Amino acid sequence: MLKEFKAFISRGNVLDLAVAVIIGAAFGKIVTTLVESVLMPPIGLLLGKVDFSSLFVMLDHSQVPPAVTLSLKQAKDLAIPVIAYGQLLNDVVNFLIVAFAVFIVVKQANRMKGPEPAVAPATKECPFCASAIPAQAKRCPQCTSQL
């Protein structure tokens, strides 16, 4: 079993996948920081000084007097059920950036790879009986016609 595991792990595909997962995780952290610290603050400023990560809807108003406004952290500390849709907005922007980056990488990899070589067909059609025969055949096995 140890030999099988060693053969499995030493395959190029497994190592490539491991490297891709590690680099992807690091890239995800970079994109998260980019979204939360660089992109969303100016967008929030343009939209009226809104911090998207703190946007939420409180589902239970019975624990808080109507005149009091709570932050998301305060509501969570008081165990008030909330829908934190601001973090969802950040995550959607994060996802779109990662998806676009992956699209660009795949597009460039396909461009560098080039077109696939044309493969000659393995069969051809007999002009006499219209049956499929091997491409190298000199005589049709169905109708015995000379090709």
C-alpha positions in Angstrom: 0.0 0.0 0.0 2.9 2.4 0.7 4.3 1.8 -2.8 0.9 2.6 -4.3 0.7 5.8 -2.3 4.2 6.7 -3.4 3.3 6.1 -7.0 0.1 8.1 -6.7 1.8 11.1 -5.0 4.7 11.2 -7.4 2.5 11.6 -10.4 2.8 15.0 -12.0 -0.9 15.7 -11.9 -1.1 15.4 -8.1 1.9 17.6 -7.5 0.5 20.2 -10.0 -2.8 20.1 -8.2 -1.2 20.6 -4.8 0.8 23.6 -6.1 -2.3 25.1 -7.6 -4.3 24.7 -4.4 -1.6 26.4 -2.4 -1.1 29.3 -4.8 -4.9 29.6 -5.1 -5.3 30.0 -1.4 -2.6 32.7 -1.3 -4.2 34.4 -4.3 -7.6 34.3 -2.5 -6.1 36.1 0.5 -4.6 38.8 -1.7 -8.0 39.3 -3.5 -9.9 39.4 -0.2 -7.6 42.1 1.1 -7.8 44.0 -2.2 -11.6 43.9 -2.1 -12.1 44.8 1.6 -9.2 47.3 2.0 -8.8 48.9 -1.4 -11.9 48.6 -3.6 -14.9 48.7 -1.3 -13.9 51.8 0.8 -13.8 54.2 -2.2 -17.0 52.7 -3.5 -18.6 53.2 -0.1 -17.3 56.7 0.1 -18.9 57.5 -3.3 -22.2 56.0 -2.2 -22.4 58.2 0.9 -19.8 56.9 3.3 -21.1 53.4 3.5 -19.1 50.5 5.0 -20.4 47.5 3.1 -19.0 44.9 5.5 -21.2 46.4 8.3 -24.5 46.5 6.4 -27.1 44.3 8.0 -30.8 43.9 8.7 -31.9 43.1 12.3 -34.5 40.4 12.4 -35.5 40.8 16.1 -36.2 44.3 17.3 -37.7 43.3 20.6 -34.3 43.3 22.5 -33.4 46.9 21.5 -35.3 50.1 22.1 -36.4 51.8 18.8 -34.2 54.9 19.3 -31.0 52.8 19.7 -28.9 52.0 16.6 -26.5 49.0 16.9 -23.5 48.1 14.9 -23.2 44.6 13.4 -20.7 43.6 16.1 -23.0 44.9 18.9 -26.0 43.0 17.5 -24.0 39.8 17.2 -22.6 40.3 20.8 -26.2 40.6 22.0 -27.1 37.4 20.0 -29.7 39.3 18.0 -30.4 37.5 14.7 -29.3 39.5 11.7 -28.9 39.2 8.0 -25.4 40.5 7.2 -25.8 41.3 3.5 -22.9 43.7 3.4 -20.4 40.9 3.8 -22.2 39.0 1.0 -21.6 42.0 -1.2 -17.9 41.9 -0.4 -17.8 38.2 -1.1 -19.6 38.6 -4.4 -17.1 41.2 -5.5 -14.3 39.0 -4.3 -15.7 36.0 -6.3 -16.0 38.1 -9.4 -12.4 39.2 -9.3 -11.1 35.7 -8.7 -13.3 34.3 -11.5 -12.1 37.0 -13.9 -8.5 36.3 -13.0 -9.0 32.5 -13.5 -10.7 33.3 -16.9 -7.7 35.4 -18.0 -5.2 32.7 -16.9 -7.1 29.9 -18.7 -7.5 32.0 -21.8 -3.7 32.7 -21.9 -2.9 29.1 -21.3 -5.1 28.0 -24.2 -3.6 30.7 -26.4 -0.1 29.4 -25.6 -1.1 25.8 -26.1 -2.2 26.5 -29.7 -4.7 24.6 -31.8 -4.9 20.8 -31.5 -3.4 18.9 -34.4 -5.8 17.4 -36.9 -6.3 13.7 -36.5 -6.8 11.6 -39.6 -10.1 9.7 -39.4 -9.8 6.0 -38.5 -12.6 5.0 -40.9 -13.8 6.0 -44.3 -17.0 5.2 -46.3 -17.1 2.7 -49.1 -18.3 4.5 -52.2 -20.2 1.4 -53.4 -22.1 0.2 -50.4 -21.8 3.2 -48.0 -20.6 1.1 -45.1 -17.8 2.3 -42.7 -14.5 0.6 -43.3 -11.0 1.1 -41.9 -9.1 3.9 -43.6 -6.3 1.7 -44.8 -8.6 -0.9 -46.4 -8.0 -1.7 -50.1 -11.1 -3.8 -50.5 -14.5 -3.4 -48.8 -15.3 -6.2 -46.4 -19.0 -5.8 -46.9 -19.4 -5.7 -50.7 -15.9 -6.8 -51.6 -15.4 -3.9 -54.1 -11.9 -2.9 -55.0 -11.2 0.6 -53.5 
